[in-house]
Amino acid sequence: MTMFMNVRKLILAGAASLLVVACAQEKKEGYVIEGEIAGIQTGTVYLKCYRNGAFEEVDSAAIENGKFTFKGTSDEPLAYALTTVKENKRPQVFFLSNESVQVKLDEMQKQLQVSGSPEQDLYAQYEGRVSEDAALMDSLFARHSDSPVSAYLFVRNLLSRLDYASVKAYRDRLDASLEGTEYVRQIDTQLALLSRLQVGAEAPDFTLPDAEGNDVRLSSFRGKYVLIDFWASWCPDCRKENPVIVKAWNQFKDKNFTILGVSLDRKKEPWLQAIEKDGLTWTHVCDFKDWNSDVAKMYAVKWIPKSFLLDPEGKIVASGLEGDVLLDKLQEVLK
């Protein structure tokens, strides 16, 4: 009987120990953000998370005596951001997993100090530098191929600017442990899109309205070389490139060549004014959806100007042609 009681006590003690451990683990689950904000005593601060190509609001907290607290859970280490302006598209970014961190936010100085997050420590080392230094991105991938920080910084700084082969080369360097994570999924989505836009592929067909509201279909230009020119009246780099496009038009318009201008303008009047002022006398279309244009998404356009040169069969000959490179390519194919 005594032995039975001892065994029973051991079982109960073991169960209690497991319960304590489980409770302790439960307490460790999720994140806690203890924050201070400079220059603001009361108000609201918003917590955002970078998913699906944008910062999405996930929570808000009251600011009391210049302090605030957030509690929640994160499925994986992700880029979060803080701001006191709900619609702010450039909030102060930091990396966070399920851990307790202390932050000091100074929006006037655009500064954010974070302690308690290993991923944030790595992010702080490279953020703001990799966009201007490809060698630094290579170094980051070489040293931290298993970190979601590497994937995120690649997504934010290089993903939209590289061709299929370059994106795939970086993707292949990421550790298998990141498979299925948020930022690797974004890379894979871009790769799938770019694979359909490689040289030799048939350009995706589309239909958009011209200035008079008439539908213009890309495939209606079959039989000619076509330069699809993505631009907008509000884009300084596009306006600087327009004289080159005009030169290409004047030089090659009688050699089985045409241009289809696809604008990401938001309003009709500035669009038409820019067409007239810059002397853009070819076909133009626009749906006034800005970056939400379905055609821009179809062609993986993340910056402008961006061009695609198609052959008479509608297949992609080249993309991203600007300046003398564009003129030389046209000279080559239209000789």
ChimeraX attribute file (.defattr): number of C-alpha atoms within 10 A of each C-alpha:
attribute: neighborCount
match mode: 1-to-1
recipient: residues
	/A:1	6
	/A:2	7
	/A:3	8
	/A:4	9
	/A:5	10
	/A:6	11
	/A:7	12
	/A:8	12
	/A:9	12
	/A:10	12
	/A:11	12
	/A:12	12
	/A:13	12
	/A:14	12
	/A:15	12
	/A:16	12
	/A:17	12
	/A:18	12
	/A:19	12
	/A:20	12
	/A:21	12
	/A:22	12
	/A:23	12
	/A:24	11
	/A:25	10
	/A:26	10
	/A:27	10
	/A:28	13
	/A:29	16
	/A:30	15
	/A:31	18
	/A:32	19
	/A:33	19
	/A:34	16
	/A:35	20
	/A:36	22
	/A:37	22
	/A:38	14
	/A:39	11
	/A:40	16
	/A:41	15
	/A:42	14
	/A:43	14
	/A:44	16
	/A:45	22
	/A:46	20
	/A:47	22
	/A:48	22
	/A:49	21
	/A:50	19
	/A:51	15
	/A:52	11
	/A:53	11
	/A:54	11
	/A:55	20
	/A:56	16
	/A:57	17
	/A:58	13
	/A:59	14
	/A:60	18
	/A:61	16
	/A:62	16
	/A:63	19
	/A:64	15
	/A:65	12
	/A:66	16
	/A:67	21
	/A:68	21
	/A:69	17
	/A:70	18
	/A:71	14
	/A:72	13
	/A:73	13
	/A:74	14
	/A:75	10
	/A:76	12
	/A:77	19
	/A:78	23
	/A:79	23
	/A:80	21
	/A:81	22
	/A:82	25
	/A:83	22
	/A:84	19
	/A:85	13
	/A:86	15
	/A:87	12
	/A:88	12
	/A:89	11
	/A:90	12
	/A:91	21
	/A:92	19
	/A:93	22
	/A:94	22
	/A:95	22
	/A:96	26
	/A:97	22
	/A:98	19
	/A:99	19
	/A:100	18
	/A:101	18
	/A:102	15
	/A:103	20
	/A:104	16
	/A:105	22
	/A:106	17
	/A:107	18
	/A:108	8
	/A:109	8
	/A:110	10
	/A:111	12
	/A:112	18
	/A:113	15
	/A:114	19
	/A:115	12
	/A:116	14
	/A:117	19
	/A:118	13
	/A:119	19
	/A:120	23
	/A:121	15
	/A:122	16
	/A:123	21
	/A:124	17
	/A:125	11
	/A:126	17
	/A:127	15
	/A:128	12
	/A:129	14
	/A:130	20
	/A:131	15
	/A:132	11
	/A:133	10
	/A:134	13
	/A:135	10
	/A:136	14
	/A:137	21
	/A:138	17
	/A:139	13
	/A:140	21
	/A:141	21
	/A:142	13
	/A:143	11
	/A:144	17
	/A:145	22
	/A:146	17
	/A:147	19
	/A:148	25
	/A:149	26
	/A:150	24
	/A:151	26
	/A:152	22
	/A:153	22
	/A:154	24
	/A:155	19
	/A:156	16
	/A:157	18
	/A:158	19
	/A:159	21
	/A:160	16
	/A:161	15
	/A:162	13
	/A:163	18
	/A:164	17
	/A:165	13
	/A:166	13
	/A:167	21
	/A:168	17
	/A:169	10
	/A:170	18
	/A:171	18
	/A:172	10
	/A:173	14
	/A:174	20
	/A:175	14
	/A:176	10
	/A:177	11
	/A:178	16
	/A:179	13
	/A:180	11
	/A:181	15
	/A:182	20
	/A:183	26
	/A:184	20
	/A:185	15
	/A:186	19
	/A:187	21
	/A:188	16
	/A:189	11
	/A:190	19
	/A:191	21
	/A:192	12
	/A:193	16
	/A:194	19
	/A:195	14
	/A:196	18
	/A:197	23
	/A:198	18
	/A:199	16
	/A:200	14
	/A:201	14
	/A:202	16
	/A:203	23
	/A:204	15
	/A:205	12
	/A:206	13
	/A:207	16
	/A:208	17
	/A:209	16
	/A:210	16
	/A:211	15
	/A:212	7
	/A:213	11
	/A:214	11
	/A:215	13
	/A:216	17
	/A:217	13
	/A:218	17
	/A:219	15
	/A:220	11
	/A:221	18
	/A:222	14
	/A:223	13
	/A:224	17
	/A:225	26
	/A:226	24
	/A:227	26
	/A:228	19
	/A:229	24
	/A:230	23
	/A:231	24
	/A:232	24
	/A:233	22
	/A:234	14
	/A:235	14
	/A:236	12
	/A:237	13
	/A:238	18
	/A:239	18
	/A:240	13
	/A:241	14
	/A:242	21
	/A:243	15
	/A:244	16
	/A:245	23
	/A:246	16
	/A:247	13
	/A:248	22
	/A:249	20
	/A:250	11
	/A:251	14
	/A:252	17
	/A:253	14
	/A:254	9
	/A:255	12
	/A:256	13
	/A:257	21
	/A:258	19
	/A:259	23
	/A:260	19
	/A:261	22
	/A:262	24
	/A:263	24
	/A:264	25
	/A:265	22
	/A:266	17
	/A:267	14
	/A:268	13
	/A:269	12
	/A:270	14
	/A:271	22
	/A:272	15
	/A:273	12
	/A:274	16
	/A:275	19
	/A:276	11
	/A:277	8
	/A:278	15
	/A:279	13
	/A:280	18
	/A:281	13
	/A:282	13
	/A:283	13
	/A:284	21
	/A:285	23
	/A:286	25
	/A:287	22
	/A:288	16
	/A:289	15
	/A:290	15
	/A:291	16
	/A:292	11
	/A:293	17
	/A:294	14
	/A:295	21
	/A:296	20
	/A:297	12
	/A:298	16
	/A:299	18
	/A:300	18
	/A:301	17
	/A:302	13
	/A:303	13
	/A:304	18
	/A:305	22
	/A:306	20
	/A:307	22
	/A:308	21
	/A:309	23
	/A:310	25
	/A:311	21
	/A:312	15
	/A:313	15
	/A:314	23
	/A:315	21
	/A:316	23
	/A:317	20
	/A:318	18
	/A:319	19
	/A:320	16
	/A:321	19
	/A:322	17
	/A:323	15
	/A:324	11
	/A:325	11
	/A:326	20
	/A:327	18
	/A:328	14
	/A:329	16
	/A:330	19
	/A:331	13
	/A:332	9
	/A:333	10
	/A:334	12
	/A:335	8
